[in-house]
């Protein structure tokens, strides 16, 4: 059972966390440490807290307090020099029976990593500091043995969520994943209307399957979230309001809003951002409204969390990054450029290279700012698959200006260059 905390109850939980952090790291206490810790902690305060099995989720992509993964995130951000990333999205297979038009992997090619290479990479990303791992496909249930091989390499200091369409999920497989300490599931639901959703993903019955999977995961004690790509046309149809009602009925902890991005199959969609301003304003209003409503799920929304007054764009291993099924290491899943492939080079080498190109968080969203440039380069070079290989990524990055650093990170100074 997942419940939420708002108002005074939420404030008391934040006070408890603050006291715990101060006590646990009392040997490191200084005015600078306290200021940085407070600024980062309070940056999550507008979120609703979701409670499950005596753990507290301040944010979907922040490990639950008071788990080992939570404190690994704290140490990686406040004590490590340079700071370490918190989260990674990892597509471990391209295998998928769905045909979603917005798929950022649709143009990816290459062979999926072997079980041994997956295990090696899992160990490497944990060493890099990752404390929240979002594993996806394709469909991870189509390569279940490889999924289990990855999970066997992860310790309690890494919280794991799995993305799924809802297909190919069984009670037996969920029982195995429960034993392997998977925390939760994110299930895609892109409309509140059955016919519209099924047509969008290209699979009859997908709408009902997604809801059945969410209900089963909740019944078995997993954290649950709905992933929704909200489009401009959905505003007038009140799609978000209807999905929130569905999520409430299914006892989901979160509804994650993802506004359309020019990536993968939609990279060539030059008109995609034409109505973005109104859509993002709608999303931000919804973020504040629903996160103050106790009985409904929490509403994490990328448009709000990546706003300049919060964290901005933290791609490139600042807070997050992405690895595709073929082993390409990308700044994020929506930025179709590669800094190298783990099948050809050690992950540590590639990660260091990427971090050099993304030294600090910035106000501008790289996925939106660079989409046209990436698309143009692909046309010029005759590239038909994503991500752009590192030999061309290097050319792109050399022309990119740093932009404006995110105020919160500039203020606390943990990414200051020596």
Secondary structure by P-SEA (a helix, b strand, c coil): cbbbbccaaaaaaaaaaaaaaaaaacccccaaaaaaaaaaaaccccbbbbbcccbbbccccccccccaaaaaaaaaccccccccccbbbbbcccccccccccccccccccccccaaaaaaaaaaaaaacccbbbbbccccccaaaaaaaaaaaccccbbbbbbcccccccaaaaaaaaaacccbbbbbbccccaaaaaaaacccaaaaaaaaaaaaaaaabbbbbbbbbccccccccaaaaaaaaaaaaacccbbbbbccccccccccccccccaaaaaaaaaaaaaaaaaacccccbbbbcccccccccccccccccccccccccccccccccccccccccccccaaaaaaaaaaacccccccccccccaaaaaaaaaaaccccccccaaaaaaaaaacccccccaaaaaacccccc
